[in-house]
Amino acid sequence: MSTASVVTPASVLQTRAAKAPDATVTDPALVRRAVKAAALGNAMEWFDFGVYSYIAVTLGKVFFPSGNPTAQLLSTFGAFAAAFLVRPLGGMVFGPLGDRVGRQKVLALTMIMMAAGTFAIGLIPSYATIGAGAPVLLLAARLVQGFSTGGEYAGASTFIAEYAPDKRRGFLGSWLEFGTLAGYIGGAGLVTLMTALLSADDLTSWGWRIPFLIAGPMGLIGLYLRMRLEETPAFAAEVEKAEKDRPKVPLREMVTGQWRALLLCVGLVLVFNVTDYMLLSYMPSYLTSELHYDETHGLLVVLGVMTLMMIVQPFAGALTDRVGRRPVIAAGCAGFLLLSVPALLLIREGSLLAVALGMGALGLLLVCFTAAMPSALPALFPTKVRYGSLSIGFNVSVSLFGGTTPLVVTALIGATGDMMMPAYYMMAAAVIGGFAVWRMAESAGRPLPGSAPSVAGRHAE
């Protein structure tokens, strides 16, 4: 029996990836644990996102002076948007750190910071209690969340990609975005339930704290899962090749030495996040403010679309392993280019069926990105700079294009009066994404750059 076909004995739990001269054999049980640990962090990030978005009106009353409800809401979303400003900084700190000291340690650190930032919001006294200190503390907690998030997605996708067998990387990576959808639905669903069960006074006085305080136990569970994991086989092999204990790569090399891959990363993340934030963050506001649609029905439609996406997500991830990442991402870009206008016209028709069909079509197109990107993006970079370069490219693109999508589209509608502007914006993003797909190399079924081939072992628990 060759070395590449031998699976490490179950008794050696801490080293369940057996390395051969030409291949790494991974233990399916350890891979599953790695996927769960990585996806939970993403779920927690978007749990907070869903809670904050759906409870924004209440937070405005709690943390900002009373008087103008619009000003309160704008202030609340201003604190929310501030987190996007520090994401690139977090990426520039945590990314290179992950390439130097290891993925597992940095992901444990980002989990602690995310949980602490979210939990802290639930403990902040109201404006009525401590005055101007309340919004200042809220902003500080949001900055901690944003800074830690800067190292989360790139690290989690890198972690899964480096653990996964080459032929299943798409399927396993797709569970990262499954966690995103589950977290958002959980946060938004919890707020919706609390709004239905609690009076307005109870929600404002104490009820709003509950979703944020839940982040504490969630963070401890996530930290426990991540601390139980060993370092990825790819990073461990990179350390072995280094002259010292840890490889050291200058930040400059992560940028200038990877400029082509970084540009591709920015383009892919642009179409991914513009369409993501358009559908999941902006569309509920578009339905209510621009089309005067019933708010409750609009939110329920979005939650329904996300549930549909969750169901399809793993199957779409497995499809990328069979047909490749490029065809799936290209299909999403083509779909948004051709169907954004018809889908928005359906949404503007106004009936519940039409809105559901239009949103559902956009949601299924978005799955082309959510299923493929977690495995496609890490494959753009070699092992020694993967975490750092991906963190920088991903967070710069999200901050410049993804997080600004609702604001830019609202401004464009105000300037032009054209209610079809969301469709045109998604079409423009699809063109940029399509060019990036055209220039990227196919990575499905192939080893990650700088890493040995990875195959699945036969160990079963």
GIVEN-V173942 format. One record per residue. N is the residue number from 1. PHI is phi in degrees with one decimal (999 if undefined). PSI is psi as a letter, one per 40 degrees, with the letter a starting at -180 (none if undefined). BURIAL is b if it has 16 or more other ideal C-beta (glycine too) atoms within 10 Angstrom, else e. Layout:
BEGIN
n->(N & N)
phi->(PHI & PHI)
psi->(PSI & PSI)
burial->(BURIAL & BURIAL)
END
This chain:
BEGIN
n->(1 & 2 & 3 & 4 & 5 & 6 & 7 & 8 & 9 & 10 & 11 & 12 & 13 & 14 & 15 & 16 & 17 & 18 & 19 & 20 & 21 & 22 & 23 & 24 & 25 & 26 & 27 & 28 & 29 & 30 & 31 & 32 & 33 & 34 & 35 & 36 & 37 & 38 & 39 & 40 & 41 & 42 & 43 & 44 & 45 & 46 & 47 & 48 & 49 & 50 & 51 & 52 & 53 & 54 & 55 & 56 & 57 & 58 & 59 & 60 & 61 & 62 & 63 & 64 & 65 & 66 & 67 & 68 & 69 & 70 & 71 & 72 & 73 & 74 & 75 & 76 & 77 & 78 & 79 & 80 & 81 & 82 & 83 & 84 & 85 & 86 & 87 & 88 & 89 & 90 & 91 & 92 & 93 & 94 & 95 & 96 & 97 & 98 & 99 & 100 & 101 & 102 & 103 & 104 & 105 & 106 & 107 & 108 & 109 & 110 & 111 & 112 & 113 & 114 & 115 & 116 & 117 & 118 & 119 & 120 & 121 & 122 & 123 & 124 & 125 & 126 & 127 & 128 & 129 & 130 & 131 & 132 & 133 & 134 & 135 & 136 & 137 & 138 & 139 & 140 & 141 & 142 & 143 & 144 & 145 & 146 & 147 & 148 & 149 & 150 & 151 & 152 & 153 & 154 & 155 & 156 & 157 & 158 & 159 & 160 & 161 & 162 & 163 & 164 & 165 & 166 & 167 & 168 & 169 & 170 & 171 & 172 & 173 & 174 & 175 & 176 & 177 & 178 & 179 & 180 & 181 & 182 & 183 & 184 & 185 & 186 & 187 & 188 & 189 & 190 & 191 & 192 & 193 & 194 & 195 & 196 & 197 & 198 & 199 & 200 & 201 & 202 & 203 & 204 & 205 & 206 & 207 & 208 & 209 & 210 & 211 & 212 & 213 & 214 & 215 & 216 & 217 & 218 & 219 & 220 & 221 & 222 & 223 & 224 & 225 & 226 & 227 & 228 & 229 & 230 & 231 & 232 & 233 & 234 & 235 & 236 & 237 & 238 & 239 & 240 & 241 & 242 & 243 & 244 & 245 & 246 & 247 & 248 & 249 & 250 & 251 & 252 & 253 & 254 & 255 & 256 & 257 & 258 & 259 & 260 & 261 & 262 & 263 & 264 & 265 & 266 & 267 & 268 & 269 & 270 & 271 & 272 & 273 & 274 & 275 & 276 & 277 & 278 & 279 & 280 & 281 & 282 & 283 & 284 & 285 & 286 & 287 & 288 & 289 & 290 & 291 & 292 & 293 & 294 & 295 & 296 & 297 & 298 & 299 & 300 & 301 & 302 & 303 & 304 & 305 & 306 & 307 & 308 & 309 & 310 & 311 & 312 & 313 & 314 & 315 & 316 & 317 & 318 & 319 & 320 & 321 & 322 & 323 & 324 & 325 & 326 & 327 & 328 & 329 & 330 & 331 & 332 & 333 & 334 & 335 & 336 & 337 & 338 & 339 & 340 & 341 & 342 & 343 & 344 & 345 & 346 & 347 & 348 & 349 & 350 & 351 & 352 & 353 & 354 & 355 & 356 & 357 & 358 & 359 & 360 & 361 & 362 & 363 & 364 & 365 & 366 & 367 & 368 & 369 & 370 & 371 & 372 & 373 & 374 & 375 & 376 & 377 & 378 & 379 & 380 & 381 & 382 & 383 & 384 & 385 & 386 & 387 & 388 & 389 & 390 & 391 & 392 & 393 & 394 & 395 & 396 & 397 & 398 & 399 & 400 & 401 & 402 & 403 & 404 & 405 & 406 & 407 & 408 & 409 & 410 & 411 & 412 & 413 & 414 & 415 & 416 & 417 & 418 & 419 & 420 & 421 & 422 & 423 & 424 & 425 & 426 & 427 & 428 & 429 & 430 & 431 & 432 & 433 & 434 & 435 & 436 & 437 & 438 & 439 & 440 & 441 & 442 & 443 & 444 & 445 & 446 & 447 & 448 & 449 & 450 & 451 & 452 & 453 & 454 & 455 & 456 & 457 & 458 & 459 & 460 & 461)
phi->(999 & -75.2 & -62.2 & -68.6 & -104.3 & -91.7 & -102.6 & -60.4 & -59.3 & -63.3 & -67.4 & -95.1 & -67.9 & -75.6 & -130.3 & -96.3 & -116.9 & -91.2 & -101.0 & -112.8 & -57.6 & -125.6 & -160.7 & -114.1 & -101.9 & -102.1 & -84.9 & -54.6 & -65.7 & -69.3 & -61.9 & -61.6 & -64.3 & -64.1 & -64.5 & -61.5 & -65.2 & -72.0 & -65.8 & -64.6 & -62.6 & -64.1 & -62.3 & -67.2 & -58.6 & -83.3 & -60.2 & -61.7 & -60.0 & -65.2 & -61.6 & -63.0 & -65.9 & -82.5 & -111.1 & -59.8 & -62.5 & -64.4 & -61.8 & -60.7 & -69.0 & -77.3 & -105.2 & -128.9 & -56.7 & -75.1 & 140.1 & -108.6 & -59.8 & -64.2 & -64.7 & -61.4 & -65.7 & -63.3 & -64.8 & -63.0 & -71.8 & -64.4 & -65.2 & -65.8 & -68.2 & -59.6 & -62.6 & -69.5 & -67.8 & -96.0 & -58.8 & -60.6 & -64.8 & -60.9 & -63.2 & -72.1 & -89.4 & -74.9 & -60.4 & -58.6 & -63.8 & -65.9 & -78.9 & -99.0 & -104.3 & 122.2 & -68.3 & -62.0 & -64.9 & -69.3 & -65.4 & -64.7 & -66.1 & -64.7 & -63.4 & -60.4 & -66.8 & -62.5 & -64.0 & -65.4 & -63.0 & -67.9 & -61.1 & -62.8 & -58.3 & -67.6 & -103.0 & -70.4 & -63.1 & -77.2 & -62.2 & -65.0 & -89.4 & -122.0 & 71.1 & -64.5 & -64.6 & -64.5 & -64.7 & -64.2 & -67.0 & -61.2 & -62.4 & -61.5 & -64.6 & -65.3 & -67.4 & -62.5 & -61.6 & -63.9 & -63.2 & -69.8 & -63.1 & -59.0 & -107.5 & -82.1 & -65.0 & -61.5 & -67.6 & -66.7 & -67.6 & -63.5 & -59.8 & -66.2 & -61.3 & -78.9 & -88.3 & -74.2 & -61.7 & -56.1 & -81.2 & -125.3 & -64.1 & -65.3 & -62.8 & -68.0 & -65.2 & -63.8 & -70.5 & -64.1 & -76.1 & -59.4 & -62.9 & -57.3 & -65.2 & -63.9 & -64.4 & -64.7 & -61.5 & -61.7 & -66.7 & -66.6 & -65.8 & -64.0 & -64.6 & -60.9 & -64.8 & -64.7 & -62.8 & -75.1 & -91.1 & -102.4 & -71.5 & -59.9 & -67.7 & -65.4 & -63.5 & -75.5 & -80.3 & -146.5 & -62.6 & -62.4 & -72.8 & -56.3 & -60.3 & -73.0 & -68.8 & -61.9 & -61.6 & -60.7 & -60.1 & -60.8 & -64.8 & -65.4 & -64.1 & -62.9 & -64.4 & -60.4 & -64.4 & -74.4 & -72.0 & -77.9 & -88.2 & -84.2 & -65.5 & -65.5 & -58.0 & -64.2 & -69.5 & -60.0 & -66.6 & -65.7 & -63.7 & -61.3 & -76.8 & -74.6 & -69.4 & -106.9 & -65.0 & -130.7 & -69.4 & -122.3 & -122.0 & -61.4 & -57.9 & -59.9 & -66.7 & -67.9 & -103.2 & -67.3 & -75.0 & -128.4 & -62.5 & -67.1 & -63.6 & -64.2 & -63.6 & -62.3 & -61.0 & -61.0 & -65.4 & -67.9 & -67.0 & -59.6 & -66.9 & -61.8 & -85.6 & -60.7 & -69.7 & -64.0 & -69.4 & -63.1 & -75.7 & -91.5 & -109.1 & -86.6 & -58.3 & -58.2 & -68.4 & -61.4 & -64.0 & -86.4 & -81.4 & -92.8 & -106.1 & 56.2 & -85.2 & -59.9 & -62.3 & -62.1 & -63.1 & -62.0 & -66.4 & -65.1 & -62.5 & -62.2 & -63.5 & -64.8 & -63.5 & -67.0 & -63.9 & -59.5 & -61.7 & -60.7 & -64.1 & -80.1 & -50.8 & -62.7 & -66.6 & -67.1 & -62.0 & -64.6 & -62.5 & -65.4 & -73.4 & -87.2 & -103.6 & 110.4 & -71.9 & -59.5 & -60.5 & -69.3 & -64.3 & -62.4 & -63.3 & -63.8 & -63.0 & -63.2 & -62.7 & -66.9 & -67.7 & -92.9 & -111.2 & -61.0 & -66.7 & -58.1 & -65.3 & -69.7 & -63.0 & -62.6 & -61.1 & -70.1 & -59.7 & 100.4 & -71.1 & -59.4 & -64.2 & -65.2 & -63.0 & -64.0 & -65.9 & -64.1 & -66.8 & -62.7 & -62.5 & -65.6 & -63.6 & -67.7 & -65.8 & -63.1 & -60.1 & -57.1 & -88.2 & -64.5 & -80.9 & -98.9 & -63.1 & -59.5 & -99.6 & -76.2 & -67.9 & -61.5 & -74.6 & -76.0 & -124.9 & -71.1 & -56.7 & -66.4 & -126.3 & -60.1 & -63.3 & -67.4 & -65.3 & -65.2 & -60.2 & -66.3 & -62.5 & -63.7 & -74.3 & -62.4 & -66.3 & -62.6 & -68.0 & -78.8 & -117.9 & -71.1 & -65.4 & -89.1 & -54.8 & -58.1 & -66.1 & -64.9 & -66.2 & -61.4 & -65.5 & -66.0 & -63.7 & -64.0 & -78.0 & -105.1 & 73.6 & -90.9 & -74.3 & -91.1 & -57.6 & -57.1 & -66.4 & -64.2 & -67.3 & -66.1 & -65.1 & -62.8 & -63.3 & -65.0 & -64.3 & -64.1 & -62.8 & -62.5 & -64.9 & -63.4 & -62.5 & -60.6 & -91.2 & -83.7 & -90.4 & -71.1 & -120.7 & -63.6 & 74.6 & -114.9 & -63.8 & -65.4 & -56.0 & 83.2 & -121.4 & -73.3 & -56.2 & -124.0 & -126.4 & -82.7 & -80.2 & -106.2 & -67.2 & -133.9 & -97.6)
psi->(h & i & d & e & e & h & h & i & i & d & d & g & d & e & g & e & h & h & h & i & d & e & i & h & h & i & h & d & d & d & d & d & d & d & d & d & d & d & d & d & d & d & d & d & d & e & d & d & d & d & d & d & d & e & e & d & d & d & d & d & d & d & e & i & i & i & c & h & d & d & d & d & d & d & d & d & d & d & d & d & d & d & d & d & d & e & d & d & d & d & d & d & d & d & d & d & d & d & e & d & e & i & d & d & d & d & d & d & d & d & d & d & d & d & d & d & d & d & d & d & d & e & e & h & i & i & d & d & d & e & b & e & d & d & d & d & d & d & d & d & d & d & d & d & d & d & d & d & d & d & e & d & d & d & d & d & d & d & d & d & d & e & d & i & i & d & e & e & d & d & d & d & d & d & e & d & d & d & d & d & d & d & d & d & d & d & d & d & d & d & d & d & d & d & d & d & d & i & i & d & d & d & d & d & d & d & d & d & d & d & d & d & d & d & d & c & d & d & d & d & d & d & d & d & d & d & d & e & i & i & i & i & d & d & d & d & d & d & d & d & d & i & d & a & d & h & i & h & h & i & d & d & d & d & c & d & e & f & d & d & d & d & d & d & d & d & d & d & d & d & d & d & d & d & d & d & d & d & d & d & d & d & d & d & d & d & d & d & d & d & e & f & i & h & d & d & d & d & d & d & d & d & d & d & d & d & d & d & d & d & d & d & d & d & d & d & d & d & d & d & d & d & e & i & d & d & d & d & d & d & d & d & d & d & d & d & d & d & e & d & d & d & d & d & d & d & d & e & d & d & i & d & d & d & d & d & d & d & d & d & d & d & d & d & d & d & d & d & d & d & d & d & d & d & d & d & d & d & e & d & i & i & d & d & e & d & d & d & d & d & d & d & d & d & d & d & d & d & d & d & d & d & d & e & d & d & d & d & d & d & d & d & d & d & d & d & e & h & e & e & d & d & d & d & d & d & d & d & d & d & d & d & d & d & d & d & d & d & e & i & i & h & e & h & e & i & i & i & h & e & i & i & i & h & i & h & i & e & h & i & none)
burial->(e & e & e & b & e & e & b & b & e & e & e & e & e & e & e & b & b & b & b & e & e & e & b & b & b & b & b & b & e & b & b & e & b & b & b & e & b & b & b & b & b & b & b & b & b & b & b & b & b & b & b & b & b & b & b & b & e & b & b & b & b & b & b & b & b & e & e & e & e & e & e & b & b & e & b & b & b & e & b & b & b & b & b & b & e & b & b & b & e & b & b & b & b & b & b & b & b & b & b & b & b & b & b & b & e & b & b & b & b & b & b & b & b & b & b & b & b & b & b & b & b & b & e & b & e & e & b & e & e & e & e & e & e & b & b & e & b & b & b & b & b & b & b & b & b & b & b & b & b & b & b & b & b & b & b & b & b & b & b & b & b & b & b & b & b & b & b & b & b & b & b & b & b & b & b & b & b & b & b & b & b & b & b & b & b & b & b & b & b & b & b & b & e & b & b & e & e & b & e & e & e & e & b & b & e & e & b & b & e & e & b & b & e & b & b & b & e & b & b & e & e & b & b & e & b & b & e & e & b & b & b & b & b & b & b & b & b & b & b & e & e & e & e & e & e & e & b & e & b & e & b & e & e & b & b & e & b & b & e & e & b & b & e & b & b & b & b & b & b & b & b & b & b & b & b & b & b & b & b & b & b & b & b & b & e & b & b & b & e & b & e & e & b & e & e & e & e & b & b & b & b & b & b & e & b & b & e & b & b & b & e & b & b & b & e & b & b & e & b & b & b & e & e & b & b & b & b & b & b & b & b & b & b & b & b & b & b & e & b & b & e & e & b & b & e & b & b & b & e & e & e & e & e & e & b & b & b & b & b & b & b & b & b & b & b & b & b & b & b & b & b & b & b & b & b & b & b & b & b & b & b & b & b & b & b & b & b & b & b & b & b & b & b & b & b & b & b & b & b & e & b & b & b & b & b & b & e & e & b & b & e & e & b & e & e & e & e & e & e & e & b & b & b & b & b & b & b & b & b & b & e & b & b & b & e & b & b & e & e & b & e & e & b & b & b & e & b & b & b & e & b & b & b & b & b & b & b & e & b & e & e)
END
